[in-house]
Amino acid sequence: MTSDLFPFNEIRKRDGRIVPFDAEKITQAIFKAAWAVDGEDYSLAGELTKEVIAYLSGQKLPGLIPSVEEIQDAVEKILIERGHARTAKAYILYRAKRTRFREAKSELMDVVKEILTEGSRKEEESTFSPTEKMHRIALAASQKYYLDNLLPPEIAGAHRRGSFHIHNLGYYSKTLDSLQIDLESVLKKEFASEKSPPKNLLAVLLRVALVVQRNRSDIFGEQALPFFDAVFGEVMRNFKSKPDYGELSTGLSEFLSCLESLSCCTGGNPLRSSIQLGLDTTEEGRNITKVLLENAGEFKWPKVIFLLKKGISLQKGDPNYDLYKIALKTGLRNGNPAFAFLDTSYNTPFDKDICFFSNGMKIVENRHGAPKGIKRGNIATLTLNLPRLALDSGEQELFFVELDRLLILGVRQLLHRYEVLTSLKCKDLPFLMGGRLYLGSEKLSLGDSIKNSLKNGLITIGFAGLPEAVRVLSGKRQQNGETEPGYELAIKIVEHISKRVLSFAGEYDLNIELCGALNNKKLQEFVIKDRQEYGFVKGVTDKDLYSPSFVLFQEDEGLEKKIALEGEIQKFCSAGYASKVILLPGMEAEGAEEIFQRLFEAGIGYLNVAPLGAAK
């Protein structure tokens, strides 16, 4: 191209840089668009380039520098005006794709910069090691890849807007969420090839810790150890020389320290694990439970879950009632253990087959096998942002219409993830599937698909901010300006979600279940995004985190109504729901037991204790 035809020697890039003008790049871009719709005439692309340049020359005064965007606008105009509509469409789509790529790259670079400079200011202290920072950068890049390239645009858009949250997005196509480990089977396998049985309890415990450590690459969430007291009580009875209470205490303490020191493959973050106990009434099982309860407050992980059942631990005269009292005292000090009531109406049919995770999620029913929790876990989770839905719809009738739409989109996302994961082979999860830890993996060869095994897992839909959504939709005001809680509306919302989720499970013949137990700091993004769009809404977006439940505060005037409400909500959450009770300092075990009895009678199946002033 001659300078008299195009009197500009330079162009302005998007980042402000001035670079030499090259007309050949326009020709190549036009030809690539034409090629996408079966065009093959490169000379025509050159002629169209001349027309683009002629048009730009007529629009600009000599000496001015056109921008890249202005040149691309001119290309689109000439293609359309000269009758090359299909080529113009291909060019526009390509341009839009490149724009999204640049924006994503820019956004990723902003995240990388934020991670790398964290703690660089004088007033800041870095909370992440160099290894953790590098992992966070890799995770951010992985999340961007999945959002931009793997997920359907409408699903990626809903996640970006904060309509729902796709948990553990960075591991979308690689790993599963959680697992209930079958301790009995694991121990049989671990010692099957050894000539003599183990003689030392610590050796057995550390072998379990090794299994958890190996499996951390295949599970990004929690690894739970159910029926711990029963399994290790039997192990102790098989020893020729049983460890005394002091040896038992030392061994279990070292085991807990070992689990706490393990890091998952997420940049050094602690590996999440839990221990479920309380039902074994043998001397050995009771001693194990007692030691673990006494040590529960010393470790952040693993979490302890104490099971309560009539005839075993719930009432005076039960063989493990004294352990219940110890659990209460420990929980009042530091909030650990959590408590699960097995005699609620929705748990009773499954008796002792239920397994819990520390966040309150439970696993028992299985559309593809007998009800039981061991060797199963959660595959993937999606959490709905109920306050945003309420703020956007403004009134109840429209809220439920939009809720159905969001649920359909959310289930599409979960099914998409499920299908992506079913493409994995046994060799892709060598410890979880290759190690026969997951139900249905027992006969898999390394090259086999994990699909038939994976169908035993849970696919869960959760929700955040039910109290805040009710506050927005009810519109009633109390004297202090707070919104009056609409308990009937809260139950209506959860029941509505539960029915829809149940219908999805039947339609797709998968274990799709409602779970009200999931909440974590990642969901702070809900509040941040909603505040940006809707401003500060009192009692809603003025919080740091949306409420996971209607918190049961000991001194709340409406406590009885809230207890009844929580009990109703738990009935609709087949995959679990975690209620939370806040107790005042100085509360004794007897007083807490009285409150617990009221909670149990109201139908609450899982409870976290949060005593004010407790050790973190």
C-alpha positions in Angstrom: 0.0 0.0 0.0 1.3 3.4 -0.9 1.5 6.3 1.4 -0.6 8.5 -0.9 -3.4 5.9 -0.6 -3.0 5.7 3.1 -1.3 8.7 4.5 -0.9 7.2 8.0 2.4 5.4 8.8 1.4 4.4 12.3 -1.5 3.1 14.4 -2.4 3.2 18.1 -2.6 -0.2 19.8 -5.2 -0.9 22.6 -2.5 -0.4 25.3 -1.6 3.0 24.0 1.6 2.0 22.1 2.3 3.5 18.7 3.4 0.9 16.1 4.1 1.0 12.3 1.0 0.4 10.1 0.9 -2.9 8.2 -1.9 -3.2 5.6 -1.1 -6.8 5.1 -2.5 -7.6 8.6 -5.9 -6.2 7.5 -5.8 -8.5 4.4 -4.9 -11.5 6.5 -7.8 -10.8 9.0 -10.3 -10.5 6.1 -9.1 -13.6 4.4 -9.3 -15.7 7.7 -12.9 -14.5 8.1 -13.7 -15.5 4.5 -11.9 -18.8 4.9 -14.2 -19.6 7.9 -17.2 -19.4 5.5 -15.4 -21.3 2.6 -13.9 -18.2 0.9 -10.6 -18.8 -1.0 -9.9 -15.6 -2.9 -6.9 -13.9 -1.2 -6.8 -11.2 -3.9 -10.4 -10.2 -3.1 -9.3 -9.7 0.5 -6.5 -7.4 -0.8 -9.0 -5.3 -2.8 -11.3 -5.0 0.3 -8.3 -3.9 2.3 -7.8 -1.0 -0.2 -11.4 0.0 0.3 -11.0 0.0 4.1 -7.9 2.2 3.8 -9.7 4.5 1.4 -12.6 4.9 3.8 -10.3 5.6 6.7 -8.4 8.2 4.6 -11.6 10.0 4.0 -12.5 10.0 7.7 -9.2 11.2 9.1 -7.2 14.3 8.7 -3.6 13.7 7.5 -1.2 13.3 10.4 -3.7 11.8 12.8 -3.2 8.2 14.0 -6.1 5.7 13.8 -6.7 3.2 16.6 -7.0 -0.6 16.1 -10.7 -0.4 17.0 -11.3 2.2 14.4 -9.7 0.1 11.7 -11.7 -3.0 12.8 -14.9 -0.9 12.7 -14.0 0.1 9.1 -13.5 -3.5 8.1 -16.9 -4.5 9.4 -18.6 -1.6 7.6 -16.9 -2.3 4.2 -17.6 -6.0 4.4 -21.3 -5.4 5.0 -21.7 -2.7 2.4 -20.0 -4.7 -0.3 -22.3 -7.7 0.2 -20.0 -10.0 2.2 -22.4 -10.6 5.1 -21.2 -14.1 6.0 -17.6 -12.9 6.0 -18.6 -9.9 8.1 -20.3 -12.2 10.6 -17.3 -14.4 10.9 -15.1 -11.4 11.3 -17.3 -9.9 14.0 -17.4 -13.3 15.9 -13.7 -13.6 15.7 -13.2 -10.0 16.9 -15.6 -10.7 19.8 -13.7 -13.9 20.7 -10.4 -12.0 20.7 -11.9 -9.3 22.9 -13.1 -11.8 25.5 -9.7 -13.5 25.4 -7.9 -10.1 26.0 -10.3 -9.2 28.8 -9.9 -12.6 30.4 -6.1 -12.3 30.1 -6.2 -8.8 31.6 -8.4 -9.9 34.5 -6.1 -12.9 35.1 -3.1 -10.6 35.1 -4.8 -8.4 37.7 -5.4 -11.4 39.9 -1.8 -12.6 39.5 -0.5 -9.1 40.4 -2.7 -9.0 43.5 -1.4 -12.4 44.6 2.2 -11.6 44.0 2.1 -8.2 45.7 0.1 -9.4 48.7 1.9 -8.4 51.8 4.2 -5.9 50.0 2.8 -2.8 51.6 4.1 -1.8 55.0 0.8 -2.2 56.7 0.2 -5.7 55.4 1.5 -9.1 56.4 1.7 -11.8 53.9 -0.5 -14.8 54.9 0.7 -17.0 52.0 4.0 -18.7 51.4 5.7 -18.5 48.0 4.4 -22.0 47.2 0.9 -21.1 48.2 1.0 -18.0 46.0 2.2 -20.0 43.0 -0.6 -22.5 43.6 -3.2 -19.7 43.8 -1.9 -18.3 40.5 -2.2 -21.7 38.9 -5.7 -22.1 40.3 -6.8 -18.7 39.0 -5.5 -19.6 35.5 -7.4 -22.9 35.7 -10.6 -21.2 36.7 -10.3 -18.7 33.8 -9.7 -21.6 31.4 -12.8 -23.5 32.5 -15.0 -20.3 32.4 -13.8 -19.2 29.0 -13.4 -22.4 27.2 -15.2 -25.4 28.8 -18.4 -24.1 30.4 -21.4 -22.9 28.3 -21.5 -19.1 28.2 -24.8 -18.8 30.1 -23.5 -21.0 32.9 -20.1 -19.2 33.1 -22.0 -15.9 33.1 -24.2 -16.9 36.0 -21.1 -17.8 38.0 -19.4 -14.5 37.1 -22.5 -12.5 38.0 -22.8 -14.2 41.3 -26.2 -15.8 40.6 -24.7 -19.1 41.8 -21.2 -20.3 42.8 -19.5 -23.3 41.3 -17.5 -24.8 44.1 -13.8 -25.7 43.5 -14.0 -24.5 39.9 -10.2 -24.9 39.4 -10.6 -28.7 39.7 -13.6 -28.8 37.4 -12.5 -31.7 35.2 -10.0 -33.4 37.4 -11.1 -34.5 40.9 -14.1 -35.2 43.2 -15.2 -33.3 46.2 -15.2 -35.7 49.2 -15.2 -39.3 50.5 -16.3 -41.4 53.4 -13.4 -43.9 53.8 -14.3 -47.5 54.6 -11.8 -48.0 57.4 -12.4 -51.7 57.9 -11.7 -52.5 54.2 -8.7 -50.2 54.1 -7.1 -51.9 57.1 -7.7 -55.4 55.7 -6.1 -54.4 52.4 -3.2 -52.5 54.1 -2.2 -55.6 56.2 -3.3 -58.4 53.9 0.2 -59.1 52.5 1.9 -59.0 55.9 2.7 -62.3 57.6 1.7 -61.2 61.1 -1.0 -58.7 62.2 0.2 -55.3 63.5 1.1 -55.3 67.2 1.1 -51.5 67.7 -1.9 -49.2 67.6 0.1 -46.2 66.4 1.4 -48.3 63.5 -2.2 -49.0 62.4 -3.3 -45.4 62.9 -0.4 -44.1 60.9 -1.2 -46.5 58.1 -4.7 -44.9 57.9 -3.0 -41.4 57.8 -0.9 -42.7 54.9 -4.0 -43.7 53.0 -5.5 -40.2 53.6 -2.2 -38.6 52.5 -2.1 -40.7 49.3 -5.7 -39.9 48.4 -5.3 -36.2 48.8 -4.4 -35.8 45.1 -7.7 -37.3 44.0 -10.0 -35.5 46.5 -10.1 -31.7 46.8 -12.5 -31.7 49.7 -12.9 -33.6 53.0 -11.9 -37.1 53.7 -14.0 -38.5 56.5 -13.3 -41.5 58.9 -16.7 -42.9 59.9 -17.4 -45.4 62.7 -13.9 -44.7 64.0 -14.5 -45.9 67.5 -16.0 -49.2 66.4 -13.3 -50.0 63.8 -10.4 -49.3 66.1 -12.1 -50.8 69.1 -12.0 -54.1 67.1 -8.4 -53.5 66.2 -7.5 -53.1 69.9 -9.3 -56.3 70.8 -7.2 -58.2 68.3 -3.9 -57.2 69.9 -2.3 -59.8 72.1 -1.3 -57.0 74.4 -3.9 -54.2 74.6 -2.5 -50.7 75.0 -3.4 -49.0 78.4 -5.2 -45.7 78.5 -1.9 -43.7 78.5 -0.6 -45.5 75.4 -4.0 -45.1 73.7 -3.9 -41.4 74.5 -0.4 -40.9 73.2 -1.1 -42.9 70.0 -4.3 -41.0 69.2 -2.7 -37.7 69.9 0.2 -38.4 67.5 -2.3 -39.6 64.9 -4.3 -36.3 65.2 -1.1 -34.3 64.9 -0.2 -36.3 61.8 -3.5 -35.6 60.1 -3.3 -31.9 61.0 0.1 -31.6 59.6 -0.9 -33.1 56.2 -1.5 -30.6 53.5 -3.8 -31.1 50.6 -2.6 -30.5 47.0 -3.7 -26.9 47.2 -0.6 -24.9 47.9 0.0 -26.1 51.4 -3.5 -25.6 52.8 -4.4 -28.0 55.6 -6.1 -31.2 54.5 -9.7 -31.3 55.6 -10.7 -34.5 57.5 -13.2 -35.6 60.1 -13.8 -38.4 62.6 -17.3 -39.7 63.3 -17.9 -41.6 66.5 -20.1 -42.1 69.6 -22.1 -45.3 68.9 -19.6 -48.0 70.0 -20.4 -49.2 73.6 -17.4 -51.6 74.1 -14.7 -50.7 76.5 -12.2 -50.2 73.8 -14.5 -48.1 71.6 -15.5 -45.9 74.6 -11.9 -45.3 75.5 -11.1 -44.2 72.0 -14.1 -41.8 71.9 -13.2 -40.4 75.3 -9.6 -39.7 74.3 -10.6 -38.1 71.0 -13.3 -35.9 72.7 -10.7 -34.7 75.2 -8.3 -33.8 72.4 -10.9 -32.3 70.0 -10.1 -28.7 70.9 -6.4 -29.1 70.4 -6.5 -29.4 66.6 -8.1 -27.4 63.8 -8.3 -30.6 61.7 -9.6 -33.3 61.9 -13.1 -32.2 63.0 -15.0 -34.6 65.4 -18.7 -35.5 64.9 -20.4 -37.0 67.9 -23.4 -39.2 67.1 -26.4 -39.2 69.4 -29.0 -42.0 69.6 -31.6 -43.1 72.0 -30.5 -46.2 74.0 -26.8 -45.5 73.3 -25.9 -41.9 74.2 -28.8 -39.5 74.3 -30.4 -40.1 77.7 -29.4 -40.8 81.3 -28.9 -44.5 81.7 -27.6 -45.0 78.1 -24.2 -46.7 78.1 -22.5 -43.8 76.3 -24.4 -41.0 78.1 -21.2 -40.1 80.0 -19.4 -39.6 76.7 -22.2 -37.3 75.6 -21.5 -35.1 78.7 -17.8 -35.0 77.8 -18.7 -34.0 74.3 -20.9 -31.2 75.6 -18.1 -29.9 77.9 -15.6 -30.0 75.1 -18.0 -28.3 72.6 -18.8 -25.6 75.1 -15.0 -24.7 75.3 -14.1 -24.6 71.6 -17.1 -25.5 69.4 -15.7 -29.0 68.5 -17.3 -31.6 68.2 -20.4 -31.1 66.2 -23.5 -33.2 67.0 -25.7 -35.4 64.8 -29.1 -36.7 66.0 -29.9 -40.1 64.5 -33.4 -40.4 65.8 -35.0 -37.5 63.8 -37.8 -38.6 61.6 -35.8 -38.4 58.4 -32.7 -40.1 59.8 -34.4 -43.0 61.7 -35.1 -45.1 58.6 -31.4 -45.4 57.9 -30.3 -45.9 61.5 -26.5 -46.3 61.6 -25.8 -46.3 57.8 -25.7 -42.5 57.7 -22.3 -40.8 57.3 -21.7 -37.1 57.9 -19.1 -34.6 56.9 -18.0 -31.8 59.2 -20.0 -29.1 57.4 -23.3 -31.0 58.0 -23.5 -32.8 54.7 -24.8 -36.3 55.0 -24.8 -39.3 52.7 -26.9 -42.4 52.9 -29.6 -42.8 50.1 -28.4 -44.2 46.8 -30.5 -44.6 43.6 -28.1 -47.2 42.4 -27.5 -49.3 45.5 -28.4 -50.0 49.1 -28.5 -47.0 51.5 -25.1 -46.4 53.1 -22.6 -43.7 53.4 -19.2 -45.5 53.4 -17.1 -45.5 50.2 -19.2 -42.7 48.8 -19.0 -38.9 48.8 -20.0 -35.7 47.1 -19.0 -35.3 43.5 -19.7 -31.6 43.0 -21.7 -28.7 44.5 -23.4 -25.6 43.3 -24.7 -22.9 45.7 -27.6 -20.6 44.8 -27.4 -16.9 45.7 -31.0 -16.4 47.1 -30.6 -12.7 48.2 -29.6 -11.7 44.6 -32.6 -13.5 43.2 -34.8 -11.7 45.7 -33.3 -8.3 45.1 -33.5 -8.8 41.3 -37.1 -10.0 41.3 -38.5 -7.7 44.0 -41.6 -9.7 44.8 -42.5 -13.2 45.7 -44.4 -14.5 42.6 -41.6 -13.4 40.2 -39.0 -14.7 42.7 -40.3 -18.3 42.4 -40.4 -18.1 38.6 -36.8 -16.9 38.5 -35.9 -19.5 41.1 -37.1 -22.2 38.7 -35.0 -20.8 35.9 -31.9 -20.6 38.1 -32.4 -24.2 39.3 -32.6 -25.5 35.7 -29.5 -23.6 34.8 -27.7 -24.9 38.0 -28.7 -28.5 37.3 -27.4 -28.1 33.7 -24.0 -27.0 35.2 -23.9 -30.0 37.6 -24.8 -32.4 34.8 -22.2 -30.8 32.6 -19.5 -31.4 35.3 -20.7 -34.9 35.9 -20.4 -35.7 32.2 -16.9 -34.2 32.1 -15.8 -36.3 35.1 -17.3 -39.5 33.7 -14.7 -39.2 30.9 -12.0 -39.9 33.4 -10.4 -43.3 33.6 -9.4 -45.3 36.7 -5.8 -44.3 36.1 -6.7 -40.6 36.3 -7.7 -41.1 40.0 -5.1 -43.8 40.9 -5.6 -43.7 44.7 -9.3 -43.1 44.9 -10.5 -45.4 42.1 -7.3 -47.5 41.6 -7.1 -48.0 45.3 -10.7 -49.3 45.4 -11.8 -46.6 47.9 -14.9 -45.6 46.0 -18.0 -47.7 45.7 -18.2 -49.5 42.4 -14.4 -49.2 41.8 -13.6 -52.7 43.1 -13.2 -54.3 39.7 -11.9 -51.4 37.7 -8.8 -51.8 35.6 -6.6 -48.8 35.0 -8.0 -48.1 31.6 -11.7 -48.5 32.6 -14.1 -45.5 32.8 -15.2 -44.5 36.3 -18.7 -43.7 35.1 -20.4 -46.7 36.7 -18.6 -46.0 40.0 -19.3 -42.3 39.9 -23.0 -42.7 39.7 -23.0 -43.8 43.4 -21.8 -40.3 44.5 -23.9 -37.2 45.4 -24.5 -34.2 43.2 -25.6 -31.4 45.5 -27.4 -28.1 45.2 -27.0 -25.7 48.1 -28.3 -22.2 48.9 -27.0 -19.2 50.8 -28.7 -16.2 52.3 -32.2 -17.7 53.0 -32.8 -15.2 55.9 -31.6 -12.3 53.8 -33.8 -13.3 50.9 -36.8 -13.6 53.2 -36.1 -10.2 54.6 -36.1 -8.7 51.1 -39.3 -10.5 50.0 -41.3 -10.1 53.1 -41.0 -6.3 53.2 -42.3 -6.0 56.7 -40.6 -3.7 59.2 -40.1 -3.9 62.9 -39.7 -0.9 65.2 -35.9 -1.2 65.0 -35.9 -1.1 61.3 -35.0 -4.7 60.8 -37.1 -6.8 58.5 -39.4 -9.2 60.3 -38.4 -12.8 59.6 -41.1 -14.5 57.4 -40.8 -18.1 58.6 -43.6 -19.4 56.4 -41.9 -17.9 53.4 -38.6 -19.5 54.3 -40.1 -22.9 54.5 -42.0 -22.3 51.2 -38.7 -21.4 49.5 -36.8 -24.5 50.8 -39.7 -26.8 50.1 -40.0 -25.4 46.5 -36.2 -26.0 45.9 -36.5 -29.5 47.4 -39.3 -30.6 45.1 -37.5 -29.3 42.1 -34.3 -31.1 43.0 -36.2 -34.3 43.7 -37.7 -34.1 40.2 -34.3 -33.6 38.7 -33.0 -36.7 40.5 -35.8 -38.7 39.1 -35.5 -37.3 35.6 -31.8 -38.0 35.3 -31.6 -41.0 37.6 -28.7 -39.5 39.6 -28.2 -38.8 43.3 -29.0 -35.1 42.9 -29.9 -33.8 46.4 -30.5 -30.6 48.3 -27.9 -29.6 50.9 -28.2 -26.7 53.2 -24.8 -27.4 54.9 -22.4 -25.6 52.6 -21.0 -22.2 53.3 -17.5 -20.9 53.1 -15.5 -17.7 52.7 -15.7 -18.1 48.9 -19.3 -17.1 49.1 -18.2 -13.6 50.3 -18.1 -12.9 46.6 -21.9 -13.1 46.6 -22.1 -10.1 49.0 -19.4 -8.1 47.2 -21.1 -8.5 43.8 -24.5 -7.8 45.1 -23.3 -4.7 47.0 -21.8 -3.4 43.8 -25.1 -3.8 41.9 -27.7 -3.0 44.5 -25.7 -0.9 47.0 -25.9 -1.2 50.8 -29.3 -2.9 51.7 -29.7 -3.0 55.4 -29.7 -6.4 56.8 -28.7 -7.9 53.4 -25.7 -6.5 51.6 -24.3 -4.7 54.6 -22.9 -8.1 55.9 -19.6 -9.8 55.2 -21.2 -13.1 54.4 -24.8 -14.2 53.8 -26.3 -16.4 56.6 -26.0 -20.2 56.1 -29.0 -20.6 58.4 -31.3 -18.9 60.9 -28.7 -18.7 63.7 -30.1 -19.9 67.1 -28.9 -17.4 69.7 -29.5 -18.4 73.3 -30.9 -15.0 74.3 -33.0 -14.5 71.1 -36.6 -13.7 72.0 -37.8 -15.6 69.0 -35.6 -18.6 69.7 -38.5 -21.2 69.9 -39.9 -20.1 66.5 -36.4 -20.2 65.0 -35.8 -23.7 66.4 -39.1 -24.9 64.9 -38.2 -23.3 61.6 -34.7 -24.9 61.5 -36.3 -28.3 62.2 -38.7 -27.9 59.3 -35.9 -26.8 56.9 -33.7 -29.7 57.8 -36.5 -32.1 56.8 -36.3 -30.9 53.2 -32.5 -31.2 52.9 -31.9 -34.8 52.1 -28.1 -34.2 51.8 -28.0 -32.5 55.2 -28.3 -29.1 56.8 -26.2 -27.6 59.6 -28.0 -25.6 62.3 -25.9 -23.4 64.5 -26.6 -22.5 68.2 -24.7 -19.7 69.9 -24.5 -20.2 73.7 -23.5 -17.5 76.2 -20.2 -17.8 78.2 -20.5 -19.8 81.4 -23.1 -22.2 80.0 -22.8 -25.5 81.8 -23.2 -29.0 80.2 -26.5 -29.5 81.9 -27.9 -26.3 80.5 -26.6 -27.1 77.0 -28.1 -30.6 77.3 -31.5 -29.0 77.9 -31.2 -26.8 74.9 -30.1 -29.8 72.8 -33.1 -31.8 73.8 -35.4 -29.0 72.6 -33.5 -28.9 69.3 -33.7 -32.6 68.9 -37.5 -32.6 69.6 -37.9 -29.9 66.9 -36.4 -32.2 64.3 -32.9 -30.8 64.1 -30.5 -33.5 62.9 -27.1 -31.8 62.8 -25.9 -29.0 65.0 -22.8 -26.9 65.4 -22.1 -25.2 68.7 -20.6 -21.7 68.8 -20.0 -20.7 72.4 -19.3 -17.0 72.7 -15.7 -16.3 73.7 -14.6 -19.9 72.8 -11.1 -20.6 71.7 -10.7 -20.5 68.0 
